[in-house]
Amino acid sequence: MNEMNLSKRLETVARFIPENAVMADIGSDHAYLPCFSILQGKARLAIAGEITSGPYESAKNQVIKTELQNVISVRQGDGLSVIKEEDQVDCITIAGMGGGLIKKILEEGSSKLTTVKRLILQPNIHSIYIREWLVENNWELVDEEIIEEDDKIYEILVAEKGNTKKPYKGVSFHAGLLLGPILIAKKTDVFKKKWLHESTHWKAIIKQLEQSGHTYNNNEKYRDLTEKIKLVEEVLES
């Protein structure tokens, strides 16, 4: 992978970046996504944000190598703290983290979202945390994709300010939060593969819980997993 040939995962993220965007890529690693987006004529300006020194230096070196220092600013900092008011960022990408961490970054950096028109978020796990945050903070899911690459399955969530309940019309709200309302509508083979695997895994855990006895904690987990399995089976069978 390099600035001209992204992974399928990052290529999918890049596809949702609006034309002429001023973007901030949080957790940018080697800054491949900002470099690609500038070189492909998608974004006109970019910020590559990194919290740790190693990836920050890698991103800086990549931007220098591609001679894009005049349009990509590499900054070290925690989450959205790398964004300044004068940047007028209108698109934020956060890819390759857990859903809980992405939610935390958005919550802690909420004051930096005033000029942002689009969020493109790719959690490795726990997409539900992001969907819950979007609903609670008036961001509307406008698209979702699910892809498989190197035997791993990834979800990409795209959101804009709007009617938070709109994507959930026609689906169970709780199922939509868990599985993704737009992904449910598309119901691709990759989507089915992911949730069949998850359901099988949860059933195995339930079996272990049944064998270990019904403590309070086990009962709570048992109910949670049973409800999730029911939601998944209803969606896959509909």
C-alpha positions, 0 to 999 in steps of 0.5 A, a space after each residue: 500500500 502507498 499514496 497511489 494504491 490504497 487498501 480496499 478499506 481506505 479506498 472505500 473511505 476515500 470514495 466518500 470524501 466530497 470534492 474540494 474537501 478540506 479534510 482532517 484524517 485522525 489517526 493518519 498513520 502514514 498519511 496515505 489517505 490524505 496524500 491519495 485524496 489530494 493527488 486524486 483531486 478529491 480534497 484541496 487541503 488536508 490535515 494528518 493527525 497523529 497522537 504518537 511520535 512514530 506514526 507522526 514522523 512517518 506521516 511527515 516523511 510521507 508528505 515530504 516524499 510526495 512534496 505535498 507540504 503546501 497542502 497537507 499539514 501533519 500535526 501531533 495531538 490527541 484526536 480532534 485537538 489537531 484541528 484549529 478554527 481557522 482550518 475550516 475543516 468540512 470533512 473528518 475521516 477516522 479509520 482503523 480504530 474501535 467504535 468506542 475510541 472513535 466515539 470518545 474522539 468525537 465526544 471530546 472534540 465536539 467543539 471542533 465539529 462546527 464547520 464539519 459537513 461530513 464524517 466518514 468513520 471506519 470502526 474495526 469493532 463496535 459500530 453500534 457505539 458510533 451509531 448511538 452517538 450519531 443519533 444522540 448528536 444530530 448526525 444522520 447516517 447517509 450511507 454505509 458500506 461493508 467490505 471484506 479484505 484479507 479475511 477481515 470485515 470492515 464497516 464504513 459509516 458516512 454521516 451528515 447533519 440531519 434527520 437522525 431517525 430517517 435511516 431507521 424508518 422501515 427497520 427495527 431501531 435496535 436492529 438498525 443500531 446493531 447491524 446498520 440500517 442502510 446495511 440491512 437494506 443492502 443485505 450483501 453477502 459480506 453482511 450476511 457472512 459477518 452476522 452469521 459468524 457473530 450469531 454463531 459465536 454468541 450462541 457458543 458463549 451462551 452455551 458456556 454460560 449455561 454450563 457455568 451456572 446462572 450468576 447475576 452477571 451471567 444472567 445479564 450477559 445471557 439476556 444481552 446475547 439472546 436479544 442480539 441473536 434474535 435481532 440478527 436472525 430476524 434481519 437475516 430471515 426477513 
